[in-house]
């Protein structure tokens, strides 16, 4: 689409590039090609460009490309949004990169409940005692940070702990947190 428009001397801008990335959905290679075209044309990508491209990478568990785009976004746009961080977290979660997901989550000054749930799900790829201890730590810190834990939070926590048989521990913590209000 973009090459066809360029050959017809149609003026491309960042909005048309954003629309092209979004239209192709899960095609992360295409998103990276469009980002390269933007750079070649000296067009500045915006938050929508980065978010859409990072989510395209996340959909295919291409966490390395997603994190490269996140680093680029941090140098080019004024403020990284919660959406941008969530997209990068999702890429790490789907790519079983729990350490990277926790780093991104920890760097967020005011994480959302969606970011917490994605970080909890990412901990599911950390096998053994480490995984469920991470989950418990995230749940406890979330309550300290006054995040409203919901069904999704506990479902992600239980799923992360289930392979190691630690789900009972999560249920006990869930009961304790529920009783505290």
BALUMLO-770963 format. One line per field, with one value per residue (C-alpha): residue number from 0; residue in one letter; x, y, z. Coordinates in nm, 4 decimals. Example, Ala and Ser with C-alpha at 12.3 -4.5 7.8 and 13.67 -1.06 7.14 Angstrom:
! BALUMLO-770963
pos c(0,1)
code c(a,s)
xx c(1.2300,1.3670)
yy c(-0.4500,-0.1060)
zz c(0.7800,0.7140)
***
This chain:
! BALUMLO-770963
pos c(0,1,2,3,4,5,6,7,8,9,10,11,12,13,14,15,16,17,18,19,20,21,22,23,24,25,26,27,28,29,30,31,32,33,34,35,36,37,38,39,40,41,42,43,44,45,46,47,48,49,50,51,52,53,54,55,56,57,58,59,60,61,62,63,64,65,66,67,68,69,70,71,72,73,74,75,76,77,78,79,80,81,82,83,84,85,86,87,88,89,90,91,92,93,94,95,96,97,98,99,100,101,102,103,104,105,106,107,108,109,110,111,112,113,114,115,116,117,118,119,120,121,122,123,124,125,126,127,128,129,130,131,132,133,134,135,136,137,138,139,140,141,142,143,144,145,146,147,148,149,150,151,152,153,154,155,156,157,158,159,160,161,162,163,164,165,166,167,168,169,170,171,172,173,174,175,176,177,178,179,180)
code c(x,x,x,x,x,x,x,x,x,x,x,x,x,x,x,x,x,x,x,x,x,x,x,x,x,x,x,x,x,x,x,x,x,x,x,x,x,x,x,x,x,x,x,x,x,x,x,x,x,x,x,x,x,x,x,x,x,x,x,x,x,x,x,x,x,x,x,x,x,x,x,x,x,x,x,x,x,x,x,x,x,x,x,x,x,x,x,x,x,x,x,x,x,x,x,x,x,x,x,x,x,x,x,x,x,x,x,x,x,x,x,x,x,x,x,x,x,x,x,x,x,x,x,x,x,x,x,x,x,x,x,x,x,x,x,x,x,x,x,x,x,x,x,x,x,x,x,x,x,x,x,x,x,x,x,x,x,x,x,x,x,x,x,x,x,x,x,x,x,x,x,x,x,x,x,x,x,x,x,x,x)
xx c(0.0000,0.2661,0.4958,0.1998,0.1049,0.4632,0.4920,0.1821,0.3397,0.0789,0.2058,0.2387,0.2223,0.2395,-0.1402,-0.1536,0.1362,-0.0461,-0.3565,-0.1491,0.0069,-0.3301,-0.4916,-0.2346,-0.2881,-0.0608,0.1894,0.4810,0.7270,0.5052,0.4915,0.8715,0.8900,0.6556,0.8663,1.1718,0.9866,0.9025,1.2694,1.3746,1.1288,1.2362,0.8845,0.8529,0.6611,0.4109,0.2684,0.0049,0.2731,0.4783,0.1792,0.0388,0.3783,0.4605,0.1198,0.1820,0.5041,0.3264,0.0623,0.3411,0.5441,0.8277,0.9445,1.2887,1.1458,0.8842,1.1524,1.3627,1.0613,0.9997,1.3599,1.3193,0.9896,1.1554,1.3997,1.1473,0.8240,0.7724,0.5840,0.5565,0.1938,0.0503,-0.0644,0.2956,0.4162,0.1250,0.2091,0.5717,0.4614,0.2296,0.5126,0.7323,0.4513,0.3744,0.7450,0.7942,1.0291,0.9161,1.2350,1.1955,0.8233,0.8971,1.1605,0.9109,0.6398,0.8769,0.9834,0.6226,0.5641,0.1888,0.1082,-0.2463,-0.4338,-0.3976,-0.0185,-0.0249,-0.2334,0.0044,0.3059,0.1341,0.0701,0.4336,0.5442,0.3792,0.6824,0.9130,0.9082,0.9608,0.9477,1.0655,0.7456,0.4944,0.7086,0.7139,0.3368,0.2864,0.5234,0.3352,0.0000,0.1225,0.2886,-0.0266,-0.2304,0.0289,0.0029,-0.3777,-0.4472,-0.7941,-0.7308,-1.0049,-1.0955,-0.8428,-0.5606,-0.6311,-0.6978,-0.3567,-0.1944,-0.3565,-0.2612,0.0999,0.1201,-0.0785,0.2058,0.4114,0.1256,0.1375,-0.2207,-0.3272,-0.0903,-0.2486,-0.5970,-0.4934,-0.3505,-0.6633,-0.8788,-0.6609,-0.6738,-1.0483,-1.1080,-0.9004,-1.1219)
yy c(0.0000,0.2506,0.1641,0.1873,0.5277,0.6459,0.5357,0.7452,1.0447,1.0470,1.2390,1.0014,1.1153,0.9510,0.9132,0.7106,0.4982,0.4376,0.3311,0.0955,-0.0727,-0.1082,-0.2495,-0.5294,-0.6302,-0.9139,-0.8704,-0.7494,-0.7589,-0.5152,-0.2859,-0.2838,-0.2121,0.0842,0.2118,0.1857,0.3757,0.6505,0.6820,0.6879,0.9713,1.1641,1.1396,1.1290,0.8349,0.9253,0.7354,0.5688,0.4476,0.2960,0.1470,-0.0143,-0.1476,-0.2851,-0.4549,-0.6092,-0.7562,-0.8664,-1.0534,-1.2682,-1.2904,-1.0972,-0.9508,-0.8471,-0.6250,-0.4904,-0.3897,-0.2291,-0.0204,0.0672,0.1920,0.3951,0.5387,0.6443,0.8579,1.0049,1.0847,1.3022,1.0612,0.6859,0.6004,0.3151,0.1696,0.1604,-0.0137,-0.2575,-0.3456,-0.4155,-0.6165,-0.8221,-0.8983,-1.0153,-1.2223,-1.3951,-1.4508,-1.6077,-1.3254,-1.2882,-1.1096,-0.8419,-0.8105,-0.7551,-0.4945,-0.3001,-0.3357,-0.2192,0.0848,0.2037,0.4757,0.4161,0.0747,-0.0090,-0.3201,-0.4387,-0.4063,-0.6005,-0.8790,-0.9041,-0.9144,-1.1868,-1.3880,-1.3436,-1.4968,-1.8176,-1.8838,-1.8738,-2.2345,-2.3669,-2.1849,-1.8616,-1.8255,-1.8458,-1.6366,-1.3641,-1.3882,-1.3571,-1.0607,-0.8853,-0.9444,-0.8115,-0.5061,-0.4383,-0.4174,-0.1849,0.0333,0.0274,-0.1443,-0.2955,-0.6665,-0.8394,-1.1738,-1.1305,-1.0697,-1.3822,-1.5892,-1.4870,-1.5582,-1.9012,-1.9910,-1.8892,-2.0950,-2.4007,-2.5910,-2.5839,-2.6783,-2.3441,-2.2512,-2.3218,-2.0501,-1.8035,-1.9022,-1.8427,-1.5026,-1.4219,-1.5067,-1.2947,-0.9974,-1.0322,-1.0394,-0.7238,-0.5475)
zz c(0.0000,0.1022,-0.1881,-0.4271,-0.2879,-0.3124,-0.6773,-0.7545,-0.5799,-0.3040,-0.0037,0.2900,0.6494,0.9887,1.0049,0.6819,0.8077,1.1369,0.9457,0.7288,1.0340,1.2065,0.8931,0.8757,1.2409,1.3451,1.0639,1.2728,0.9819,0.7956,1.0988,1.1154,0.7406,0.7812,1.0715,0.8464,0.5707,0.8208,0.9151,0.5492,0.4808,0.7918,0.9302,1.3085,1.4478,1.7175,2.0137,1.7964,1.5550,1.8338,2.0168,1.7029,1.5983,1.9443,1.9676,1.6222,1.7611,2.0796,1.8808,1.7353,2.0602,1.8932,2.2208,2.0943,1.8232,2.0640,2.3157,2.0420,1.9456,2.3117,2.3450,2.0267,2.1529,2.4774,2.2777,2.0338,2.2095,2.5130,2.7337,2.7131,2.7782,2.9775,2.6433,2.5184,2.8342,2.8231,2.4633,2.5590,2.8653,2.6460,2.4039,2.6926,2.8429,2.5128,2.4518,2.7987,2.8984,3.2592,3.3740,3.1100,3.1854,3.5537,3.4677,3.2546,3.5189,3.7931,3.5915,3.5597,3.8185,3.8306,3.6827,3.5826,3.6830,3.3211,3.3493,3.6768,3.5234,3.2274,3.4606,3.6660,3.3500,3.2460,3.5762,3.4607,3.2417,3.5452,3.6539,4.0007,4.3279,4.1650,3.9616,4.2392,4.4737,4.2081,4.1764,4.5510,4.5654,4.2859,4.4541,4.7875,4.6308,4.4294,4.7468,4.9016,4.5890,4.6302,4.2983,4.2891,4.2438,4.0522,3.9065,3.6247,3.8732,4.0722,3.7606,3.6219,3.9578,3.9872,3.6306,3.6934,4.0133,3.9038,3.7282,4.0473,4.2791,4.4599,4.3770,4.7356,4.8520,4.6101,4.7275,5.0887,4.9995,4.8004,5.1010,5.3311,5.0945,5.0484,5.4231,5.4689,5.2189)
***
